[in-house]
Amino acid sequence: GRRVLDIGCNEGFFCNEAARRGAREVVGMDENARFLEVAERLYAAPNVRFLRQSWRTLPEGPFDLVLWTSAMHYEAEPQSVIDGVSKVLAPNGLFVLECGVLDTPRREMVLVARHSDSRWYPTLRLLESMLADFSVRRVASPEITEGDPVPRSVFHCRPRKPMVMLVRGGTQEGKTTLAAQITDAATK
């Protein structure tokens, strides 16, 4: 009964899987016409729609589940896609991101030579900052996939919800100290 968006759906495998598992509506998007022709041929269904378009412009939400798997390294501006996801994801939705990520202390995109080309991959520190609007959990250990030298990880990302905490007390009783210990963003 959920709405699902698959960004960079390729030949539609995950779109079909979402429909098979009872999704109310599934939207798969990709820029590659050949991939979408195969997707339409294999997985056409009344509740599945395939769009040929850039993933920098996402369909109108809200979506209960957004998938972006094995594709971030093809995007020159991944932050723009992540920002778009935060706008179309339902308040209680789930964004599943599967991507290659380098576990180094730097915060940068790193150009990595692959079997057929070179692609840019984020470091874990950069990816964490890119996903600042989400509460993020790595749900699978990084693993190498065939043809890609960068270990891939799967992240479950949920929209962050604001938190309000009221602390009572008199002057010099530690309210400011407590706020500073909880988070850098806390204000009195």
C-alpha positions, 0 to 999 in steps of 0.5 A, spaced: 500 500 500 505 504 499 508 509 494 515 507 492 520 511 487 526 508 484 531 513 482 536 510 477 531 504 476 535 501 470 531 495 467 526 495 473 528 489 477 526 493 484 520 496 481 517 489 480 519 487 487 516 493 490 510 492 486 510 484 487 510 486 495 504 490 494 506 497 493 500 501 491 504 505 486 511 504 483 515 510 479 522 508 476 526 513 473 532 513 469 535 517 463 537 510 459 532 509 454 534 502 452 534 500 460 527 503 460 524 499 454 527 493 457 523 495 464 517 496 460 517 489 457 519 485 463 515 489 468 509 493 465 503 493 470 498 498 472 501 500 478 508 501 475 510 507 471 517 508 468 519 515 467 525 517 462 528 523 465 534 526 470 534 524 477 535 531 479 528 533 478 524 528 482 516 526 481 512 529 486 511 526 492 510 524 498 513 517 497 514 512 503 520 509 500 525 512 495 531 507 493 537 510 490 542 504 489 548 502 485 548 509 481 550 515 486 557 514 482 554 516 476 552 523 478 556 529 478 552 533 484 549 527 488 548 532 494 542 535 489 539 528 488 539 527 496 536 534 497 531 532 492 529 526 496 529 529 502 523 534 499 519 528 496 520 523 502 514 522 506 515 524 514 515 517 516 518 514 509 525 511 508 530 512 503 535 506 502 541 509 499 546 503 496 553 506 494 560 506 494 564 509 500 571 510 502 572 510 509 577 515 510 578 521 515 577 526 509 571 529 507 571 529 499 569 526 493 575 521 490 576 519 483 577 512 483 579 508 476 574 502 475 575 497 470 572 501 464 572 508 467 573 513 472 568 515 477 567 520 483 566 516 490 564 520 497 568 519 503 564 516 509 565 523 512 563 527 506 557 522 505 555 523 513 555 531 512 551 530 505 545 526 509 545 531 515 537 532 514 536 524 515 537 519 521 542 514 518 544 507 519 548 503 515 545 496 515 550 492 511 557 491 512 561 494 506 562 489 500 566 489 494 562 488 487 564 485 481 567 491 477 567 496 482 573 497 487 570 501 492 566 497 497 559 498 497 554 500 503 547 500 504 544 506 508 537 506 511 535 514 512 529 517 515 527 524 515 530 527 522 525 530 526 526 536 530 527 535 538 525 540 543 527 539 550 525 544 556 529 544 562 527 548 568 532 551 573 535 557 576 541 561 575 547 557 575 544 550 575 547 548 569 542 549 563 547 552 558 552 546 560 547 541 559 545 544 552 552 544 550 553 537 552 547 535 548 548 538 541 552 544 538 545 546 535 542 547 542 539 553 544 536 556 550 
